[in-house]
Amino acid sequence: MLAPDEHESSRNRVPPSDSYIRSFILKSAQQEKALHHICDSCCLILPW
């Protein structure tokens, strides 16, 4: 059972899972961009 002041403070705070998911999506997007860049460079160097 949470104390009323604890409940109030936790309600105003951003959930850790939300920030984790946002950072995960951001990192995934950056990695995908980097991967495409690497693949484009490889395609220019190596004829498939």
N, C-alpha and C positions, 0 to 999 in steps of 0.2 A: 504494500500500500504506500503510495507516494504522498509526501506532504504537499499541501496546496502550493507552496512557493516552488517546490521542485517541479510540479506539474506545469506551472505557469512558465518557468524558465525553459523547460524542455519543449514546450509548444512553440515558443518563439524562435528556437534554434533550428537550423537547417539539419535534416537527418543526415548522418554520415553516409548512409547508403546512397543517397541522392548525389552527393558530391563525388562519391567513388564512381558511380555510374557515369556521371558527366565527364570525369577525367578519363575514364576507361574509353568512352566513345571518342573523346578528343584524341587520345593516344592512338586509337585504332585508325582514325582518319589520317593522322600524320604518317603512320606506318604504311598505310595503303598508298598514300601519295608518294612516299619514298620508294616503295616497292615498284610502282609504275615507272618512276624515274629510272630506277636501276634496270628494269626490264627493257625500257626504251634504249638505254645505253648499250645493253647486251645485244639487242637486236641490230643495232648499228654496227657493232663490232663483229658479232658472230652470225653468219648466215644460217638460218634454221632450215 
